[in-house]
């Protein structure tokens, strides 16, 4: 699609697919370009053209993952399994070749417990890792330290991977919020990490 000559009536220009994605599609996408490009992923349930719902208010976003940013290790600093009504899903995509990976969840309780799940992901496809599938206990909508913690994914064999995390409301028929972020790779780690914005009950918001 040429965004300079062919626009879309709602929300600007979009790159179309042929044939169109079917309703209810859930999968992964690889974008290729003749010149360097950037991408931004928006996850939402509010109306956008013919999709979404009028009562939807959930919006989350994260940066796209470039070919230079895929890795053999991915870090997810937070996971939840129905902690205070919130859970997380981790989408991991094989970057160009088949990859066998292991997801390890480490709980916040003391002593910590670990739960693992191995999966072979075919080239360019994605798999959704859910803590409950690995045996992580549920807090059943309450709070606790055995149903939350941090997660790490490592490639056991094959190519590198990309990943994103999505946190959502458990059982919400129309979600009021959703949070999304790209996975942290070893290239993002350092002895000093900068946090551009920190709030402590500023205008009702806390970091």
N, C-alpha and C positions, 0 to 999 in steps of 0.2 A: 504494500500500500504506500502511496505517496502522500504524506501528511501535508504537503504544501498545496496539492491540487485536489485532493479528495478528503473532505472533512466528514464528520459525523454530527448529526443535529444535537446530540446530547453529549456533554463532557468531552468535547474536542475530538481529535483524530485518534483512531484505533487501528492497529494492524489486524486485518481480518484473516481468517483461516478458511481454507477451502478443502472439503466442505466445512460448514459451520460446526462448532462443537455442539453436541446434543445437550438438551436440557438435563441438568443433574450431573453433568460431567465432573469427575474428580480424578485428577491425574497430575502430570507434570509437563513442562514445556521447556524446550531449548530454543533460544533465540540466537540466530547467526547474523552477522553484519559484515559488509565489505570494508567498513571503516570502524574504528573504535566507537563503542556505544556504551551508554549507561542505562540502568533500569531501576525501577522502583515498583514494588509490589504493594497493592492496596487490597485489603480484605475487608469487606463490609456487607451489611445486609439491608442498607437503606436503598431506596429506589435509584436505579441507574438505567435509563432506557426501559427495556422490557423486563429487566430482572430486579430482584430485591422486593422488599415489602414496605408499605407506607408507614408501618409502626416500627421499622428497624432503626436502631440507633447505634449498633455495634460497628466500630471502625478500628482497624489495626493496619499497620504498614511496616515494611522493612525494606532495606536495600536489596537489590538483586545480587547474585553471586557471580562474579566474573570467572573466566577460566583460570586466571592467575590466583584466585582465592580459594579454590578447592583444596582439600587437604586429606591426610590419612588419619587425622584426629579431629574430632569436633567436641566442643565443650558447651554444655547447657547448664548455667549456674543455678537454675531453679526448675524443679518438677513438682507437680502436685497430683494427687489422686483423690479427688473429691475432698480437698482441704477447704473447709469453710465454704463449700459449694462450688469450688473451682478445680478444674483439672487441666492437664496439658497434653498436647499431642506434638510429636516431633517428626517432621517430614524430612526424610533423607533421600537424596537423589544420587544415583550412580553417574559420575561425570565421564561419559564417553565409552566406558567399558564395564563389564560385569564386575561386581564387587561383593565380597562376603564380609560382613561387618558384625561387630558385637556392641550392643548397647548395655551399659552398666549403670544402674541406679544406686546411689548411696544415700541412705536415709539420714535425717538430721538427729535421730535419737542417739542416746549414749548407753551402751556402745552402738555404733552405727552398724547397719546391716546392708548387704549388697544383693541386688537381684540382676540377673543378666538375661539377654535374649540375643540369639544369633540369627542372621538372616542374609540370604543371597539376593542381591538386587540386580536386576538385569540392566544393561546399558541404557542410560538416559531415562530410566523409569525411576519412580519414587516409591518409598514404603513408609507407612505411618506407624511409628512406634508409640505404643500406649503403655504407660507404667503398669496398669492392671494385667496386661498380657504377660508380663515378666513375673507376676506374683506380688507386686507391691501392694500392701494393704490399703484399703480405703478408709478414710476418716468419716465416711457416711454423712458428709455435710458439716461435721463438727471440726474441731482443731486437734492437732497432735503432731508429733515429730516423726512418727513411723510411716506417714503417708506423703511426706515431702522431703526434699533434699536437693542434691545436685546430680547431674547425669553426664556421662562421657561416652562417646562413640569412637571406636577404633576400627580401622580396616584390617581384617585378618589376611585377606588375599585379594588381588585384583587392583583396580584403579582407585583414584581418589573420589571423594564424595563432597556434596554440598548439603547444607541442612538449614531448616527453619523451625522455630518453636511457636506454637499457638496455644494460648491459654484462654479458656472459655468457661461459661457458666454451665454447670451440670443441670440437665433437665429443662433448660429454658426453651420454651416453644418459639419465642422470639427473643433472641439474646439482646440484652441491653448494652453489653460491652464485650470486646474481644481484644486481646493483646497479641502482638506478633513481633518476632525479632529474628534476625539471621543468627546462625550458630557462631560461636567464638572459635577461631582457629588458632593454632600455635603462633601464627604470624601476628595475632592481635594481643598476645600476652607480653608482659614486660614487668620490670621491677617497679615501674611507676605507671599508674593508669589515671588518665584525666577524666573527670566527670564534669561536663560543661554546665549542668544545671542541678542544683540541690535545693530542696524546699522542706521546711518543717512547719506544717500547718499554715503555709502562706496562701491566703485567699482560699482556704479550705483544701489545699493540695499538699501532699507530702511525697517526697522522693524515697 
